[in-house]
Amino acid sequence: MQQLIMLGMIVIVFYFFMIRPQMKKQKDLKKFRENLKSGDKVVTIGGIHGKILEVADSTVLVQTDGSKIRFEKSAISQSVSDQLQG
């Protein structure tokens, strides 16, 4: 009986310290990507810095130092202002 109680406590600890924060982080990232707009300065998961020129349903057009590149929204990792604060 004690072993089952300990196993249950371990599962609860894993949920509150590992699974739940990860779900919250994913939810915040999804909200961030849905709220992208023209003029935002962003960084992609590949490390490319640029300014958003156009936002479509699932893609964004990003201007870098002399070129324009179309990315999936899922490739945008953070805002430049978020990077400077964190």
C-alpha positions as CSV (number, residue, x, y, z in Angstrom):
1,M,0.0,0.0,0.0
2,Q,2.8,2.4,0.8
3,Q,4.4,1.8,-2.5
4,L,1.2,2.8,-4.3
5,I,1.0,5.9,-2.3
6,M,4.6,6.9,-3.1
7,L,4.1,6.1,-6.8
8,G,1.0,8.3,-6.8
9,M,2.9,11.1,-5.1
10,I,5.6,10.9,-7.7
11,V,3.1,11.1,-10.5
12,I,1.5,14.2,-8.9
13,V,4.9,15.9,-8.5
14,F,5.8,15.2,-12.1
15,Y,2.5,16.7,-13.2
16,F,2.9,19.9,-11.3
17,F,6.6,20.5,-11.8
18,M,7.1,19.2,-15.4
19,I,4.0,18.6,-17.4
20,R,1.8,21.5,-16.4
21,P,4.5,24.3,-16.9
22,Q,5.3,22.8,-20.3
23,M,1.6,22.9,-21.3
24,K,1.4,26.6,-20.2
25,K,4.5,27.4,-22.2
26,Q,3.0,25.9,-25.3
27,K,-0.2,27.7,-24.8
28,D,1.6,31.1,-24.4
29,L,3.7,30.4,-27.6
30,K,0.6,29.6,-29.6
31,K,-1.1,32.8,-28.4
32,F,2.1,34.8,-29.3
33,R,2.1,33.3,-32.8
34,E,-1.6,34.1,-33.3
35,N,-1.1,37.7,-32.3
36,L,1.8,38.4,-34.8
37,K,1.3,41.6,-36.9
38,S,3.1,43.6,-39.5
39,G,5.9,45.7,-38.0
40,D,6.9,43.2,-35.3
41,K,10.6,42.4,-35.0
42,V,11.0,38.7,-34.5
43,V,13.6,35.9,-34.3
44,T,13.1,32.6,-36.0
45,I,14.0,29.2,-34.5
46,G,17.0,29.3,-36.9
47,G,18.2,32.5,-35.4
48,I,17.2,34.8,-38.2
49,H,16.3,38.3,-37.1
50,G,13.8,40.3,-39.1
51,K,10.8,42.5,-39.3
52,I,7.3,41.1,-40.3
53,L,6.0,42.7,-43.5
54,E,2.9,40.5,-44.1
55,V,0.9,38.0,-42.1
56,A,-1.1,35.2,-43.8
57,D,-3.1,32.3,-42.3
58,S,-0.1,30.0,-41.6
59,T,2.9,32.0,-42.9
60,V,4.6,35.4,-42.4
61,L,6.8,37.4,-44.7
62,V,9.9,38.6,-42.9
63,Q,12.3,41.2,-44.2
64,T,16.0,40.7,-43.3
65,D,19.0,42.9,-44.3
66,G,18.1,43.1,-47.9
67,S,15.9,40.1,-48.6
68,K,12.4,38.9,-47.9
69,I,11.7,35.4,-46.7
70,R,8.4,33.6,-46.1
71,F,8.3,31.5,-42.9
72,E,5.7,29.3,-41.3
73,K,4.3,30.9,-38.2
74,S,5.6,27.9,-36.2
75,A,9.2,28.9,-37.2
76,I,8.9,32.2,-35.2
77,S,10.3,31.7,-31.8
78,Q,10.2,35.1,-30.1
79,S,9.9,38.8,-30.4
80,V,13.1,40.9,-30.3
81,S,11.6,42.9,-27.4
82,D,11.1,39.6,-25.5
83,Q,14.7,38.6,-26.2
84,L,16.0,41.9,-24.8
85,Q,13.9,41.6,-21.7
86,G,14.7,37.9,-21.0
